[in-house]
Amino acid sequence: MTSNPTFSCSACGAPNKPEAGTSRMACTYCGTNLTIPENLQTAARPRWKNFVEGQTRYPSGKRSA
Ligand SMILES: [Zn+2]
């Protein structure tokens, strides 16, 4: 086992544990949007792609009647 990888928040300096399958997250302590360092990013799950595709489809389906 290795020690838990963490990276410091750019705003408050608190140690954050990188979320799995994403490159961005909010600081656990101050809520600032953080970019997870590439070397700490973990592999995304297969479902991740479907989730994003569903999101991009949503706005285009909106009608302005
Ligand atoms: Zn912070």
N, CA, C, O and the ligand as a Tripos MOL2 file, in Angstrom:
@<TRIPOS>MOLECULE
protein
  261   259    66     0     0
PROTEIN
NO_CHARGES

@<TRIPOS>ATOM
      1 N           0.8340   -1.2180    0.0000 N.3       1 MET1
      2 CA          0.0000    0.0000    0.0000 C.3       1 MET1
      3 C           0.8650    1.2640    0.0000 C.2       1 MET1
      4 O           1.8910    1.3380    0.6760 O.2       1 MET1
      5 N           0.4300    2.2260   -0.7580 N.am      2 THR2
      6 CA          1.1410    3.5090   -0.7560 C.3       2 THR2
      7 C           0.3240    4.5180    0.0320 C.2       2 THR2
      8 O          -0.8600    4.3010    0.2900 O.2       2 THR2
      9 N           0.9400    5.5960    0.4060 N.am      3 SER3
     10 CA          0.2140    6.6330    1.1350 C.3       3 SER3
     11 C          -0.7920    7.2980    0.2140 C.2       3 SER3
     12 O          -0.5950    7.3500   -1.0010 O.2       3 SER3
     13 N          -1.8630    7.8010    0.7920 N.am      4 ASN4
     14 CA         -2.8990    8.4360   -0.0120 C.3       4 ASN4
     15 C          -2.3410    9.6490   -0.7480 C.2       4 ASN4
     16 O          -1.7670   10.5470   -0.1330 O.2       4 ASN4
     17 N          -2.5130    9.6690   -2.0650 N.am      5 PRO5
     18 CA         -2.0370   10.8160   -2.8240 C.3       5 PRO5
     19 C          -2.9350   12.0240   -2.6050 C.2       5 PRO5
     20 O          -4.1600   11.9120   -2.6410 O.2       5 PRO5
     21 N          -2.3330   13.1510   -2.3840 N.am      6 THR6
     22 CA         -3.1030   14.3780   -2.2100 C.3       6 THR6
     23 C          -2.4220   15.5010   -2.9740 C.2       6 THR6
     24 O          -1.2400   15.4190   -3.3080 O.2       6 THR6
     25 N          -3.1840   16.5440   -3.2420 N.am      7 PHE7
     26 CA         -2.5930   17.7360   -3.8390 C.3       7 PHE7
     27 C          -3.1710   18.9510   -3.1430 C.2       7 PHE7
     28 O          -4.2900   18.9170   -2.6310 O.2       7 PHE7
     29 N          -2.4010   20.0190   -3.1310 N.am      8 SER8
     30 CA         -2.8010   21.1880   -2.3650 C.3       8 SER8
     31 C          -3.7400   22.0810   -3.1520 C.2       8 SER8
     32 O          -3.5470   22.3040   -4.3480 O.2       8 SER8
     33 N          -4.7660   22.5930   -2.4680 N.am      9 CYS9
     34 CA         -5.6770   23.5530   -3.0720 C.3       9 CYS9
     35 C          -4.9140   24.8290   -3.3850 C.2       9 CYS9
     36 O          -4.1110   25.3030   -2.5810 O.2       9 CYS9
     37 N          -5.1810   25.3830   -4.5770 N.am     10 SER10
     38 CA         -4.4520   26.5850   -4.9780 C.3      10 SER10
     39 C          -4.9340   27.8070   -4.2210 C.2      10 SER10
     40 O          -4.2560   28.8340   -4.2020 O.2      10 SER10
     41 N          -6.0950   27.7070   -3.5980 N.am     11 ALA11
     42 CA         -6.6570   28.8540   -2.8950 C.3      11 ALA11
     43 C          -6.3530   28.8200   -1.4060 C.2      11 ALA11
     44 O          -5.8870   29.8130   -0.8470 O.2      11 ALA11
     45 N          -6.6120   27.6840   -0.7520 N.am     12 CYS12
     46 CA         -6.4590   27.6210    0.6950 C.3      12 CYS12
     47 C          -5.3270   26.7040    1.1230 C.2      12 CYS12
     48 O          -4.9630   26.6800    2.2990 O.2      12 CYS12
     49 N          -4.7650   25.9490    0.1870 N.am     13 GLY13
     50 CA         -3.6150   25.1190    0.5110 C.3      13 GLY13
     51 C          -3.9460   23.8220    1.2120 C.2      13 GLY13
     52 O          -3.0450   23.0840    1.6100 O.2      13 GLY13
     53 N          -5.2340   23.5300    1.3710 N.am     14 ALA14
     54 CA         -5.6160   22.2960    2.0480 C.3      14 ALA14
     55 C          -5.3070   21.0870    1.1670 C.2      14 ALA14
     56 O          -5.4040   21.1650   -0.0570 O.2      14 ALA14
     57 N          -4.9380   19.9800    1.7890 N.am     15 PRO15
     58 CA         -4.6770   18.7560    1.0270 C.3      15 PRO15
     59 C          -5.9730   18.1260    0.5530 C.2      15 PRO15
     60 O          -6.8640   17.8590    1.3590 O.2      15 PRO15
     61 N          -6.0890   17.8860   -0.7450 N.am     16 ASN16
     62 CA         -7.2880   17.2760   -1.3090 C.3      16 ASN16
     63 C          -6.9600   15.9080   -1.8780 C.2      16 ASN16
     64 O          -5.9060   15.6960   -2.4790 O.2      16 ASN16
     65 N          -7.8720   15.0060   -1.6780 N.am     17 LYS17
     66 CA         -7.7250   13.6750   -2.2570 C.3      17 LYS17
     67 C          -8.3740   13.6940   -3.6360 C.2      17 LYS17
     68 O          -9.5630   13.9930   -3.7380 O.2      17 LYS17
     69 N          -7.6390   13.3870   -4.6940 N.am     18 PRO18
     70 CA         -8.1990   13.4460   -6.0470 C.3      18 PRO18
     71 C          -9.3470   12.4690   -6.2480 C.2      18 PRO18
     72 O          -9.2720   11.3090   -5.8420 O.2      18 PRO18
     73 N         -10.4090   12.9540   -6.8820 N.am     19 GLU19
     74 CA        -11.5340   12.0860   -7.1770 C.3      19 GLU19
     75 C         -11.2020   11.1830   -8.3570 C.2      19 GLU19
     76 O         -10.4570   11.5640   -9.2600 O.2      19 GLU19
     77 N         -11.7670    9.9830   -8.3310 N.am     20 ALA20
     78 CA        -11.4820    9.0260   -9.3950 C.3      20 ALA20
     79 C         -12.2490    9.3680  -10.6610 C.2      20 ALA20
     80 O         -13.4140    9.7620  -10.6070 O.2      20 ALA20
     81 N         -11.5910    9.2150  -11.7900 N.am     21 GLY21
     82 CA        -12.2700    9.3360  -13.0710 C.3      21 GLY21
     83 C         -12.5930   10.7480  -13.5000 C.2      21 GLY21
     84 O         -13.4260   10.9380  -14.3860 O.2      21 GLY21
     85 N         -11.9680   11.7430  -12.9070 N.am     22 THR22
     86 CA        -12.2300   13.1130  -13.3190 C.3      22 THR22
     87 C         -10.9550   13.9220  -13.2440 C.2      22 THR22
     88 O         -10.0160   13.5440  -12.5420 O.2      22 THR22
     89 N         -10.9120   15.0270  -13.9560 N.am     23 SER23
     90 CA         -9.7200   15.8650  -13.9310 C.3      23 SER23
     91 C          -9.9670   17.1300  -13.1300 C.2      23 SER23
     92 O          -9.0430   17.8980  -12.8590 O.2      23 SER23
     93 N         -11.2270   17.3400  -12.7510 N.am     24 ARG24
     94 CA        -11.5330   18.5410  -11.9730 C.3      24 ARG24
     95 C         -12.4320   18.1990  -10.7980 C.2      24 ARG24
     96 O         -13.2310   17.2650  -10.8640 O.2      24 ARG24
     97 N         -12.2960   18.9550   -9.7360 N.am     25 MET25
     98 CA        -13.1140   18.7290   -8.5550 C.3      25 MET25
     99 C         -13.1280   20.0070   -7.7180 C.2      25 MET25
    100 O         -12.3290   20.9170   -7.9380 O.2      25 MET25
    101 N         -14.0420   20.0580   -6.7650 N.am     26 ALA26
    102 CA        -14.0910   21.2110   -5.8800 C.3      26 ALA26
    103 C         -13.2810   20.9110   -4.6270 C.2      26 ALA26
    104 O         -13.2810   19.7850   -4.1290 O.2      26 ALA26
    105 N         -12.5990   21.9190   -4.1290 N.am     27 CYS27
    106 CA        -11.8320   21.7580   -2.9080 C.3      27 CYS27
    107 C         -12.7610   21.3350   -1.7760 C.2      27 CYS27
    108 O         -13.8380   21.9000   -1.5900 O.2      27 CYS27
    109 N         -12.3260   20.3380   -1.0300 N.am     28 THR28
    110 CA        -13.1550   19.8160    0.0510 C.3      28 THR28
    111 C         -13.3830   20.8660    1.1320 C.2      28 THR28
    112 O         -14.3780   20.8200    1.8560 O.2      28 THR28
    113 N         -12.4570   21.8080    1.2350 N.am     29 TYR29
    114 CA        -12.4950   22.7470    2.3500 C.3      29 TYR29
    115 C         -13.1110   24.0920    1.9770 C.2      29 TYR29
    116 O         -13.9050   24.6430    2.7400 O.2      29 TYR29
    117 N         -12.7510   24.6260    0.8030 N.am     30 CYS30
    118 CA        -13.2260   25.9730    0.4650 C.3      30 CYS30
    119 C         -14.1010   25.9770   -0.7820 C.2      30 CYS30
    120 O         -14.6930   27.0080   -1.1040 O.2      30 CYS30
    121 N         -14.2020   24.8570   -1.4940 N.am     31 GLY31
    122 CA        -15.0960   24.7660   -2.6370 C.3      31 GLY31
    123 C         -14.5440   25.3230   -3.9300 C.2      31 GLY31
    124 O         -15.2480   25.3580   -4.9390 O.2      31 GLY31
    125 N         -13.3020   25.7550   -3.9180 N.am     32 THR32
    126 CA        -12.7040   26.2690   -5.1480 C.3      32 THR32
    127 C         -12.5680   25.1590   -6.1810 C.2      32 THR32
    128 O         -12.2200   24.0260   -5.8480 O.2      32 THR32
    129 N         -12.8470   25.4970   -7.4480 N.am     33 ASN33
    130 CA        -12.6810   24.5040   -8.4990 C.3      33 ASN33
    131 C         -11.2020   24.2480   -8.7390 C.2      33 ASN33
    132 O         -10.4350   25.1680   -9.0230 O.2      33 ASN33
    133 N         -10.8180   22.9920   -8.6210 N.am     34 LEU34
    134 CA         -9.4220   22.6250   -8.7670 C.3      34 LEU34
    135 C          -9.2360   21.6920   -9.9490 C.2      34 LEU34
    136 O         -10.1160   20.8960  -10.2760 O.2      34 LEU34
    137 N          -8.0770   21.8010  -10.5860 N.am     35 THR35
    138 CA         -7.7020   20.8390  -11.6100 C.3      35 THR35
    139 C          -6.7620   19.8290  -10.9730 C.2      35 THR35
    140 O          -5.7150   20.1870  -10.4320 O.2      35 THR35
    141 N          -7.1420   18.5930  -11.0450 N.am     36 ILE36
    142 CA         -6.3240   17.5460  -10.4510 C.3      36 ILE36
    143 C          -5.0660   17.3450  -11.2960 C.2      36 ILE36
    144 O          -5.1620   17.1580  -12.5090 O.2      36 ILE36
    145 N          -3.9010   17.3810  -10.6740 N.am     37 PRO37
    146 CA         -2.6600   17.1420  -11.4160 C.3      37 PRO37
    147 C          -2.7250   15.8300  -12.1880 C.2      37 PRO37
    148 O          -3.2220   14.8220  -11.6860 O.2      37 PRO37
    149 N          -2.2130   15.8590  -13.4210 N.am     38 GLU38
    150 CA         -2.3260   14.6860  -14.2900 C.3      38 GLU38
    151 C          -1.7650   13.4290  -13.6510 C.2      38 GLU38
    152 O          -2.3070   12.3400  -13.8410 O.2      38 GLU38
    153 N          -0.6840   13.5710  -12.8960 N.am     39 ASN39
    154 CA         -0.0670   12.3820  -12.3130 C.3      39 ASN39
    155 C          -0.8890   11.8100  -11.1680 C.2      39 ASN39
    156 O          -0.6130   10.7140  -10.6820 O.2      39 ASN39
    157 N          -1.9040   12.5610  -10.7400 N.am     40 LEU40
    158 CA         -2.7600   12.0520   -9.6610 C.3      40 LEU40
    159 C          -4.1280   11.6340  -10.1650 C.2      40 LEU40
    160 O          -4.9300   11.0830   -9.4110 O.2      40 LEU40
    161 N          -4.4050   11.8990  -11.4580 N.am     41 GLN41
    162 CA         -5.6920   11.4950  -12.0050 C.3      41 GLN41
    163 C          -5.7350    9.9840  -12.1750 C.2      41 GLN41
    164 O          -4.7520    9.3620  -12.5790 O.2      41 GLN41
    165 N          -6.8780    9.4100  -11.8640 N.am     42 THR42
    166 CA         -7.0170    7.9650  -12.0160 C.3      42 THR42
    167 C          -7.8760    7.6620  -13.2320 C.2      42 THR42
    168 O          -8.5950    8.5290  -13.7290 O.2      42 THR42
    169 N          -7.7980    6.4450  -13.6990 N.am     43 ALA43
    170 CA         -8.5170    6.0600  -14.9050 C.3      43 ALA43
    171 C         -10.0160    6.2440  -14.7290 C.2      43 ALA43
    172 O         -10.5870    5.9250  -13.6860 O.2      43 ALA43
    173 N         -10.6360    6.7700  -15.7830 N.am     44 ALA44
    174 CA        -12.0760    6.9560  -15.7390 C.3      44 ALA44
    175 C         -12.7780    5.6260  -15.9260 C.2      44 ALA44
    176 O         -12.2710    4.7120  -16.5760 O.2      44 ALA44
    177 N         -13.9470    5.5480  -15.3420 N.am     45 ARG45
    178 CA        -14.7210    4.3300  -15.5220 C.3      45 ARG45
    179 C         -15.3930    4.3460  -16.8890 C.2      45 ARG45
    180 O         -15.6430    5.4180  -17.4390 O.2      45 ARG45
    181 N         -15.6910    3.1640  -17.4490 N.am     46 PRO46
    182 CA        -16.3170    3.0700  -18.7720 C.3      46 PRO46
    183 C         -17.5920    3.8890  -18.8900 C.2      46 PRO46
    184 O         -17.8900    4.4090  -19.9650 O.2      46 PRO46
    185 N         -18.3390    4.0100  -17.8220 N.am     47 ARG47
    186 CA        -19.6190    4.7280  -17.8870 C.3      47 ARG47
    187 C         -19.4380    6.2220  -18.0480 C.2      47 ARG47
    188 O         -20.3630    6.9340  -18.4380 O.2      47 ARG47
    189 N         -18.2520    6.6850  -17.7480 N.am     48 TRP48
    190 CA        -17.9770    8.1210  -17.7750 C.3      48 TRP48
    191 C         -18.3470    8.7330  -19.1240 C.2      48 TRP48
    192 O         -18.9070    9.8280  -19.1730 O.2      48 TRP48
    193 N         -18.0390    8.0370  -20.2190 N.am     49 LYS49
    194 CA        -18.3120    8.5610  -21.5560 C.3      49 LYS49
    195 C         -19.8050    8.7370  -21.7910 C.2      49 LYS49
    196 O         -20.2340    9.7740  -22.2980 O.2      49 LYS49
    197 N         -20.5880    7.7510  -21.4330 N.am     50 ASN50
    198 CA        -22.0320    7.8470  -21.6170 C.3      50 ASN50
    199 C         -22.6020    9.0260  -20.8560 C.2      50 ASN50
    200 O         -23.5010    9.7190  -21.3310 O.2      50 ASN50
    201 N         -22.0740    9.2370  -19.6850 N.am     51 PHE51
    202 CA        -22.5490   10.3340  -18.8530 C.3      51 PHE51
    203 C         -22.3420   11.6700  -19.5480 C.2      51 PHE51
    204 O         -23.2340   12.5180  -19.5580 O.2      51 PHE51
    205 N         -21.1720   11.8530  -20.1240 N.am     52 VAL52
    206 CA        -20.8590   13.1130  -20.7960 C.3      52 VAL52
    207 C         -21.7090   13.2790  -22.0460 C.2      52 VAL52
    208 O         -22.2030   14.3740  -22.3170 O.2      52 VAL52
    209 N         -21.8860   12.2110  -22.8090 N.am     53 GLU53
    210 CA        -22.6900   12.3010  -24.0220 C.3      53 GLU53
    211 C         -24.1220   12.6900  -23.6960 C.2      53 GLU53
    212 O         -24.7330   13.4810  -24.4150 O.2      53 GLU53
    213 N         -24.6490   12.1470  -22.6320 N.am     54 GLY54
    214 CA        -25.9970   12.4860  -22.2080 C.3      54 GLY54
    215 C         -26.0950   13.9530  -21.8420 C.2      54 GLY54
    216 O         -27.1170   14.5960  -22.0830 O.2      54 GLY54
    217 N         -25.0460   14.4710  -21.2680 N.am     55 GLN55
    218 CA        -25.0530   15.8680  -20.8550 C.3      55 GLN55
    219 C         -25.0290   16.8010  -22.0430 C.2      55 GLN55
    220 O         -25.7360   17.8080  -22.0620 O.2      55 GLN55
    221 N         -24.2090   16.4700  -23.0490 N.am     56 THR56
    222 CA        -24.0870   17.3620  -24.1890 C.3      56 THR56
    223 C         -25.3540   17.3550  -25.0290 C.2      56 THR56
    224 O         -25.6410   18.3120  -25.7490 O.2      56 THR56
    225 N         -26.1070   16.2690  -24.9310 N.am     57 ARG57
    226 CA        -27.3200   16.1680  -25.7200 C.3      57 ARG57
    227 C         -28.4580   16.9980  -25.0860 C.2      57 ARG57
    228 O         -29.3450   17.4990  -25.7780 O.2      57 ARG57
    229 N         -28.4020   17.1190  -23.8190 N.am     58 TYR58
    230 CA        -29.4920   17.7420  -23.0890 C.3      58 TYR58
    231 C         -29.8400   19.1770  -23.5310 C.2      58 TYR58
    232 O         -31.0090   19.4690  -23.7810 O.2      58 TYR58
    233 N         -28.8490   20.0710  -23.6310 N.am     59 PRO59
    234 CA        -29.1640   21.4600  -23.9990 C.3      59 PRO59
    235 C         -29.7540   21.5900  -25.3970 C.2      59 PRO59
    236 O         -30.6180   22.4360  -25.6250 O.2      59 PRO59
    237 N         -29.2930   20.7550  -26.3440 N.am     60 SER60
    238 CA        -29.7530   20.8810  -27.7220 C.3      60 SER60
    239 C         -31.2030   20.4490  -27.8580 C.2      60 SER60
    240 O         -31.8700   20.8140  -28.8260 O.2      60 SER60
    241 N         -31.6980   19.6720  -26.8960 N.am     61 GLY61
    242 CA        -33.0710   19.2040  -26.9630 C.3      61 GLY61
    243 C         -34.0550   20.2150  -26.4090 C.2      61 GLY61
    244 O         -35.2660   19.9950  -26.4300 O.2      61 GLY61
    245 N         -33.5370   21.3010  -25.9220 N.am     62 LYS62
    246 CA        -34.4070   22.3110  -25.3070 C.3      62 LYS62
    247 C         -35.0920   23.1620  -26.3870 C.2      62 LYS62
    248 O         -34.4420   23.6530  -27.3090 O.2      62 LYS62
    249 N         -36.3640   23.3200  -26.2590 N.am     63 ARG63
    250 CA        -37.0700   24.1330  -27.2590 C.3      63 ARG63
    251 C         -37.4610   25.4800  -26.6870 C.2      63 ARG63
    252 O         -37.8030   25.5950  -25.5100 O.2      63 ARG63
    253 N         -37.4090   26.4730  -27.5090 N.am     64 SER64
    254 CA        -37.7700   27.8100  -27.0360 C.3      64 SER64
    255 C         -39.0970   28.2210  -27.6250 C.2      64 SER64
    256 O         -39.2140   29.2810  -28.2410 O.2      64 SER64
    257 N         -40.1040   27.3750  -27.4340 N.am     65 ALA65
    258 CA        -41.4190   27.6900  -27.9820 C.3      65 ALA65
    259 C         -42.0810   28.6070  -27.0010 C.2      65 ALA65
    260 O         -43.2150   29.0310  -27.2210 O.2      65 ALA65
    261 ZN         -9.4100   25.1260   -0.8370 Zn       66 ZN66
@<TRIPOS>BOND
     1     1     2 1
     2     2     3 1
     3     3     4 2
     4     3     5 am
     5     5     6 1
     6     6     7 1
     7     7     8 2
     8     7     9 am
     9     9    10 1
    10    10    11 1
    11    11    12 2
    12    11    13 am
    13    13    14 1
    14    14    15 1
    15    15    16 2
    16    15    17 am
    17    17    18 1
    18    18    19 1
    19    19    20 2
    20    19    21 am
    21    21    22 1
    22    22    23 1
    23    23    24 2
    24    23    25 am
    25    25    26 1
    26    26    27 1
    27    27    28 2
    28    27    29 am
    29    29    30 1
    30    30    31 1
    31    31    32 2
    32    31    33 am
    33    33    34 1
    34    34    35 1
    35    35    36 2
    36    35    37 am
    37    37    38 1
    38    38    39 1
    39    39    40 2
    40    39    41 am
    41    41    42 1
    42    42    43 1
    43    43    44 2
    44    43    45 am
    45    45    46 1
    46    46    47 1
    47    47    48 2
    48    47    49 am
    49    49    50 1
    50    50    51 1
    51    51    52 2
    52    51    53 am
    53    53    54 1
    54    54    55 1
    55    55    56 2
    56    55    57 am
    57    57    58 1
    58    58    59 1
    59    59    60 2
    60    59    61 am
    61    61    62 1
    62    62    63 1
    63    63    64 2
    64    63    65 am
    65    65    66 1
    66    66    67 1
    67    67    68 2
    68    67    69 am
    69    69    70 1
    70    70    71 1
    71    71    72 2
    72    71    73 am
    73    73    74 1
    74    74    75 1
    75    75    76 2
    76    75    77 am
    77    77    78 1
    78    78    79 1
    79    79    80 2
    80    79    81 am
    81    81    82 1
    82    82    83 1
    83    83    84 2
    84    83    85 am
    85    85    86 1
    86    86    87 1
    87    87    88 2
    88    87    89 am
    89    89    90 1
    90    90    91 1
    91    91    92 2
    92    91    93 am
    93    93    94 1
    94    94    95 1
    95    95    96 2
    96    95    97 am
    97    97    98 1
    98    98    99 1
    99    99   100 2
   100    99   101 am
   101   101   102 1
   102   102   103 1
   103   103   104 2
   104   103   105 am
   105   105   106 1
   106   106   107 1
   107   107   108 2
   108   107   109 am
   109   109   110 1
   110   110   111 1
   111   111   112 2
   112   111   113 am
   113   113   114 1
   114   114   115 1
   115   115   116 2
   116   115   117 am
   117   117   118 1
   118   118   119 1
   119   119   120 2
   120   119   121 am
   121   121   122 1
   122   122   123 1
   123   123   124 2
   124   123   125 am
   125   125   126 1
   126   126   127 1
   127   127   128 2
   128   127   129 am
   129   129   130 1
   130   130   131 1
   131   131   132 2
   132   131   133 am
   133   133   134 1
   134   134   135 1
   135   135   136 2
   136   135   137 am
   137   137   138 1
   138   138   139 1
   139   139   140 2
   140   139   141 am
   141   141   142 1
   142   142   143 1
   143   143   144 2
   144   143   145 am
   145   145   146 1
   146   146   147 1
   147   147   148 2
   148   147   149 am
   149   149   150 1
   150   150   151 1
   151   151   152 2
   152   151   153 am
   153   153   154 1
   154   154   155 1
   155   155   156 2
   156   155   157 am
   157   157   158 1
   158   158   159 1
   159   159   160 2
   160   159   161 am
   161   161   162 1
   162   162   163 1
   163   163   164 2
   164   163   165 am
   165   165   166 1
   166   166   167 1
   167   167   168 2
   168   167   169 am
   169   169   170 1
   170   170   171 1
   171   171   172 2
   172   171   173 am
   173   173   174 1
   174   174   175 1
   175   175   176 2
   176   175   177 am
   177   177   178 1
   178   178   179 1
   179   179   180 2
   180   179   181 am
   181   181   182 1
   182   182   183 1
   183   183   184 2
   184   183   185 am
   185   185   186 1
   186   186   187 1
   187   187   188 2
   188   187   189 am
   189   189   190 1
   190   190   191 1
   191   191   192 2
   192   191   193 am
   193   193   194 1
   194   194   195 1
   195   195   196 2
   196   195   197 am
   197   197   198 1
   198   198   199 1
   199   199   200 2
   200   199   201 am
   201   201   202 1
   202   202   203 1
   203   203   204 2
   204   203   205 am
   205   205   206 1
   206   206   207 1
   207   207   208 2
   208   207   209 am
   209   209   210 1
   210   210   211 1
   211   211   212 2
   212   211   213 am
   213   213   214 1
   214   214   215 1
   215   215   216 2
   216   215   217 am
   217   217   218 1
   218   218   219 1
   219   219   220 2
   220   219   221 am
   221   221   222 1
   222   222   223 1
   223   223   224 2
   224   223   225 am
   225   225   226 1
   226   226   227 1
   227   227   228 2
   228   227   229 am
   229   229   230 1
   230   230   231 1
   231   231   232 2
   232   231   233 am
   233   233   234 1
   234   234   235 1
   235   235   236 2
   236   235   237 am
   237   237   238 1
   238   238   239 1
   239   239   240 2
   240   239   241 am
   241   241   242 1
   242   242   243 1
   243   243   244 2
   244   243   245 am
   245   245   246 1
   246   246   247 1
   247   247   248 2
   248   247   249 am
   249   249   250 1
   250   250   251 1
   251   251   252 2
   252   251   253 am
   253   253   254 1
   254   254   255 1
   255   255   256 2
   256   255   257 am
   257   257   258 1
   258   258   259 1
   259   259   260 2
@<TRIPOS>SUBSTRUCTURE
     1 MET1         2 RESIDUE 1 A MET
     2 THR2         6 RESIDUE 1 A THR
     3 SER3        10 RESIDUE 1 A SER
     4 ASN4        14 RESIDUE 1 A ASN
     5 PRO5        18 RESIDUE 1 A PRO
     6 THR6        22 RESIDUE 1 A THR
     7 PHE7        26 RESIDUE 1 A PHE
     8 SER8        30 RESIDUE 1 A SER
     9 CYS9        34 RESIDUE 1 A CYS
    10 SER10       38 RESIDUE 1 A SER
    11 ALA11       42 RESIDUE 1 A ALA
    12 CYS12       46 RESIDUE 1 A CYS
    13 GLY13       50 RESIDUE 1 A GLY
    14 ALA14       54 RESIDUE 1 A ALA
    15 PRO15       58 RESIDUE 1 A PRO
    16 ASN16       62 RESIDUE 1 A ASN
    17 LYS17       66 RESIDUE 1 A LYS
    18 PRO18       70 RESIDUE 1 A PRO
    19 GLU19       74 RESIDUE 1 A GLU
    20 ALA20       78 RESIDUE 1 A ALA
    21 GLY21       82 RESIDUE 1 A GLY
    22 THR22       86 RESIDUE 1 A THR
    23 SER23       90 RESIDUE 1 A SER
    24 ARG24       94 RESIDUE 1 A ARG
    25 MET25       98 RESIDUE 1 A MET
    26 ALA26      102 RESIDUE 1 A ALA
    27 CYS27      106 RESIDUE 1 A CYS
    28 THR28      110 RESIDUE 1 A THR
    29 TYR29      114 RESIDUE 1 A TYR
    30 CYS30      118 RESIDUE 1 A CYS
    31 GLY31      122 RESIDUE 1 A GLY
    32 THR32      126 RESIDUE 1 A THR
    33 ASN33      130 RESIDUE 1 A ASN
    34 LEU34      134 RESIDUE 1 A LEU
    35 THR35      138 RESIDUE 1 A THR
    36 ILE36      142 RESIDUE 1 A ILE
    37 PRO37      146 RESIDUE 1 A PRO
    38 GLU38      150 RESIDUE 1 A GLU
    39 ASN39      154 RESIDUE 1 A ASN
    40 LEU40      158 RESIDUE 1 A LEU
    41 GLN41      162 RESIDUE 1 A GLN
    42 THR42      166 RESIDUE 1 A THR
    43 ALA43      170 RESIDUE 1 A ALA
    44 ALA44      174 RESIDUE 1 A ALA
    45 ARG45      178 RESIDUE 1 A ARG
    46 PRO46      182 RESIDUE 1 A PRO
    47 ARG47      186 RESIDUE 1 A ARG
    48 TRP48      190 RESIDUE 1 A TRP
    49 LYS49      194 RESIDUE 1 A LYS
    50 ASN50      198 RESIDUE 1 A ASN
    51 PHE51      202 RESIDUE 1 A PHE
    52 VAL52      206 RESIDUE 1 A VAL
    53 GLU53      210 RESIDUE 1 A GLU
    54 GLY54      214 RESIDUE 1 A GLY
    55 GLN55      218 RESIDUE 1 A GLN
    56 THR56      222 RESIDUE 1 A THR
    57 ARG57      226 RESIDUE 1 A ARG
    58 TYR58      230 RESIDUE 1 A TYR
    59 PRO59      234 RESIDUE 1 A PRO
    60 SER60      238 RESIDUE 1 A SER
    61 GLY61      242 RESIDUE 1 A GLY
    62 LYS62      246 RESIDUE 1 A LYS
    63 ARG63      250 RESIDUE 1 A ARG
    64 SER64      254 RESIDUE 1 A SER
    65 ALA65      258 RESIDUE 1 A ALA
    66 ZN66       261 GROUP 0 **** ****
